[in-house]
Amino acid sequence: MFEHLKPLPADALLKLIEEHRSDPRTDKVDLGVGVYKNVRSETPVLDIVKRVERELLESQQSKAYLGTAGRALFNSRMQELVFGDTADDTRLLTVQAPGGSGALRLGAELIMQANSNAKAWVPDETWANHTPLLNSAGLTLAKYPYYDGKSHTLLIDQMLDGLRKIPSTDIVVLHACCHNPTGVDPSEDEWRAIVDVLAERKLVPMFDTAYLGFAQDITADAFAIRYAAEVLDELIVTASCSKNFGLYRERVGALSLLAKDSTARDVLASQASMAARTLYSMPPDHGAAVVARILSDDTLRQQWDKERDEMRDRLSDMRSLLSTALENKSTGHSFAHLTRSKGMFCYLGISAQQVARLKQDFGIYMADSSRINVAGITSENVGYLADSIVSVL
């Protein structure tokens, strides 16, 4: 049955992880894998997560099914986290999904059910997994202008012009904050202009938010979504708790849908339930139970805010540390854009050949595009890292 299948190439980033793991050099540096790391280069379990997990272990009475929509309390708390208290709850629907990826795939399934001819437009630089996730549901993808690789800035005028040319039946995928891979986000005024064009063209945005709280704070990072919810009739939002709660392997995500009215919302609820039943039956509960508990208690929420802010501040500090080290060691090259970007990722701004030399000669691993995860930088390795980068410029 399977003998006609051909081997597929390994995922580039997963391959990079294996290469780094197998490298015997003690001074090797991993800037590729997309997880947060602390000063000891560990991806920790948050203290608040451990505390709540202990409580759940003692108090949970059953592992019975919860249904296709997942944990109701998780859904309501995630909806509040993303939309605040100003959105119209009678038009909003939120369902739990297996991580942000599961939310994207479920959202794509609903888009295809609603309009099988719809096309999804993504930024000309976007998360690599957007394409296979959305394609797998049958969506055709196209790109709109977003990023200038030379100046490391947002092409806002070209972006707005590109959005004005998209047919009104199509979907526009947007990163709500901490754009992956560029780290370049629109300002609030730019977001207003973007959403106003979406309203003018009657386009439906699909906001992907995997890093809420990693740019500034929850309110600022959710600005685009909340403004869009005030202006637009329809809206799709996918959210992940992998980064900001450190729940990578628990697969905790949510899909939110803003409908034109309460009747349309109820129809979407039935469609989402059937689509989830077909795709994965029910999302995993443990991580969602942790998030629901944290977001339901003011004291626990404050502890999460504190730990999340510490992660955000470390990312910002490491950007500044590397930028300063490179500016001091290199001549004729500017790395000021590192401090302007937000979140875990940005482009270093070197060629694929230079990336290959860094890996071969110095044991420094990053994507061929020179996208780096700044969480891989520490005060101990930044000097070696900067010296190595300067040597290949």
N, C-alpha and C positions, 0 to 999 in steps of 0.2 A: 504493500500500500504506500509506503513512504519512500521507496527506493528512488523515485524520480525527483525528490526534493534536492535542491542544491544548498550548500552551506552559505549563510549570509555573513557579510563582514561584521565584525564586532563593533558595538557602539564605541565611538571614538573616545568619549570620556571614561567609559568603563574600562576600555583597553588601557587608557592612561593610568587609571588606578592600579591595575595589575602590574604595569611596567614600573611604577613608583614602588610598589610593594616588593618587587623582586630586585630592585636596585640595592646592591650591598653598601653603597657609599653612606657614611654616617652623617654627612653634611647635606644630604639631598633635601629638596624643598618641594612640597606638593601645593601648587596653586591651582590645581585643576578641579578636584572633586567639589561638588556643590553642597557642602555642609558647613555649618558654623564650627569653628574651633576656638578654644580658649588659649591662654598664654602658654599652656603646656602642650599645645597642638592636639588636644583631646576634644571630642564632641561629647559634652557632658549631658547627663540627665539633670534638668533643672531641679533645684532644691524643692521648689514648690510642687513640682510634679511628683517627686518622691514622697512628699508629705501626703498628698492627696491619694496617691496609689496605695499607701499604707492604710489610709482610712477606708478606701474602697475594698481592700482585701478583707477587712474586718466586718464591713457593713453589708456588702453585696450578698443578696440572698438567692439570686438566680442568674443563669446564663441563657434563659429562654429567648426566643426570637423577639425583636422589637418591631419588625415590619420594614417595608421597603424604604420608608422615609428616615429610618434611623431613630435616634434618641430625640424626643420632642423638645426637651429642655436645652439640649445642645443647639438645636435649630433656632430656637427663639433667642438664645444668648448670642449666637453668631450673627444673627440678623441685626440685633441691637449693636453689636461691635462694629459691623460694617456700615450700617446705615444710620446709626445714631437714633435719636428719638423724634426726628422730624418727618420721616418717610410715612407714607400712607399704608398702614398694615393691612388694610382691606384689599390692597392690590399686590401685596408682597407674599411670596412663597419662598421658603428655604427648606431644603432637604439635605440630609447628611449624605456624603459620598466618600468612596475610598481614596482619600487624599485629594489634592488639587488636580491631579491627573484624571482621577475618576470623575471629578466634577466637570472637567472640560469635556471628557468623552460623553458624559450624560447630557451635557448642554448641547453638544454637536448632534446627538441623537434626536433631541427635541426640535432642533432647527430643521433637520432633514424631514421630520414628521410634518412640520408646519409648511416647509417650502423646499422641496427636493431640488429646485433649481438655484437655490441661494448659493452665493460664493462668499467665502470668508477672506477678508483682507487683513493681512498681518503687517507689522512694521518691517521695513527692509532689513532690519536686524532684529531678530526675535529669538526666544528660547527654542532650541533645536527640536524639542519634543512637541511643539505646537503642530508642526506639519504632520507627523504620523498620527497623532491623537485625533486631529480633526479630519484628516484624510480617511482614517479608518472607518468613519461614519458615513463616508461618501461625499463629504464637502470638498469642493474645488477651492484651492487657495490662490490668492494673488497678493501682491505687495504694494504698499504705499510708501512714499518717502518718509524717512524719520531721522537718520543719523548721518552726520558728516564726519567721515573717518579721519580727515586731515586736521580739522579744527576741534574735533571731539565735542561737537555741539549739536543741538537739536535743529533740524531743518524745518522750522515751524512754518515758514511761508510756503515752502514746497509741500509740506504735509497737508496744510489746509487746502491748497490748490488740488492736491491729489484726492482728498476726501470729497471735494465738490464734484468730482467726475465719477464717483462710484454710484452705480444704479441703486435706487431706493429700496430694492428688494434684498440687498446684501447686508452682510454682517461685518462689523469692524472690530477687530481684536485689539485691545489696548492694555498696557501694563499700568495698573493703578499707581504704583510707586516702585522705586528701586528696579528700574528697567533692567532685565536680564537679556543680553549680556553687556549692554553699554554703560549702565549706571546713570544714564542721562534721563531726567524727568522733565516734563513741562512745568512751568511756573503756574501759579493759580490763575493768573490772567490768561496764560496760554491754554490752560484747561478750559476756561470759560469759552474761549474762541473755538476750541475744538468741539466742545459739546454743542455750541450754538450752530456750527456747521452740520453736525449730526441731526439736530432738530430741523434745520432748514431743508436738508436732503431726505429726511424721514428714514435715516439709517438706524439700525439697532446695534448698539455697542455691546461687546462681550468683554467685560473687564476681568483680567486675570490678576488676582492679588495674592502673591505668595510670601510677601515680606512686610505685611502690615506692622507698623511700629519700628521698622528698621531704618527709615529715612529720617523722620523727625519725631512724630508721635502718632497715636492712633487717629486723632482728629485730622491732623494735617495730611497724613498719608491716605486717608479715605476721602479727601476733599473732592476729587474728581467724581467718585461714585455718588457721593451725596448731592453734589450739584446736578449731576445727570438725572438723579431720581426726582429732583424738583422740576426739571425742564422737560424731560422726555416721557413719552407714553409707555415705552417698553424698554427693558434693560435686562441684561444677563450678567451675573457676577459669579465668578468661581473663586473660592478662597481655600487656602491651605494653612494648616497649623503645624507643618513640619518644621519650619525655621523658627517662628516666634515662640513656639512652645517646646521646641526640640523633640517633637514626636515623629521623627522621620519614619521609623519602621512600623509605627502604629497605623499609618495611613488615615489621617484625619483631615477631612475636607468638607466643604459645603458648596452647594449650588443654590444661588438665589435668583429669582425671576420676578421682575416687576411687570405686571400686566396692565392693560388699559383700564380694567374695572374688576370688580369682585367676581363677576360671572366668568370672565376670561381666566382669572386666577384659579378658580375651581376646576376649570377645564385643564389648565396646566398641571394642577396637582394630580389629576387622574392620569394624564399622559406621562408625567414624571414617574409615578408609581409603576406603571406598566413597563416603561423603559428600564427602570432600575431592576425590576423583577426579571427581565430578560437578560440584562447584562451581568448582574452579580447577585441578584436576589435580595441581599441585605448588606449594608456596610458594616465593617468591624466596629465593636462598641467600646472597647476598653479606653482608647485614647479620647474618644468623644465624651465618655463619662468623666474623664479627668478635666477636660476643657470646660464642660458644663458646670462642674463643681467650682472650679476656679473663678469663672465668670459670674457665678451666682452669690459669691460671698465677698463683701468689701475688703476684708482683711486679706483674704487669699488673692484677690485681684491686685491689691497694692503690692504684694510681694512679687507677683508676676510682672507688674509694671516695672518694679525695681530691677529684676533680673533681666528683663528684656531691654531696658535702657542700658544696662551694663554691656550687653552684647552689642547694641547699636554704637555705644561710645567706643568700644574697643575697635570696631570696624573703622570708625572715623579716625581714631588715633593711628591705626596702622596705615591708612591712606596717607596721612600727613607724614608719618615716619619715613615711608618709602619715597614719597615725593621729595622730601627734604634731602634724603641721602642721595638720590639720583641727581638733584639739582646741584649738590655740592661736588659730586664726583664727575659729572659729565659736562662737556662744553658743546654748544651748538644744538642741544636737544632740550626741549621743555617738557616737563612732566606735571605741569600745574593742573592739568585736567584730572589727575588722580584725586585731588582734593575737592573738585567740583562734583564728582559723581557720588551716587548714594547707593547704600545697600551693600551686598556682598561682592558684587561683580563690577568690572570695568575692563576696557581694553587698555593694555599696556601701550600699544601703538608701535609694535615692531613687526617685522616680516616673518613669514612662516619659516624661512631659512634661518633667521636669527633664533626663533623658538626652537628649531631642531638643534642648533648649536648649544643652546642653554641646556637642553636635555642631555645631549651626548657628552659635552665637556664638563658640565658642572652639576648634573643631577637635579636640574630645576625643571619641573614639569608644569606645563600649562597647555591649553588648547592651541591648535595651530593658528587660530585667529588672533592669538595673544590675549584672549580673555583670561583674566586672573580672578581667583577668589582671594580677596584681601585678608580673609580670616586665616590663610596659611602663613601670613607674615607675623613674625614675633620680633621683640627687641633683640633677641639673640641671633636671629638669622638675617636681619635686615641689612647688615653691613656686607655679609657674604653675597646676599641677593643683589644688592646694588652694584657691587664690584663686578659680579658676573654679567649683569645686564649691560653695564658700561663697556665691558670687554668685547661684546658682540655688536655694538652699535656701529 
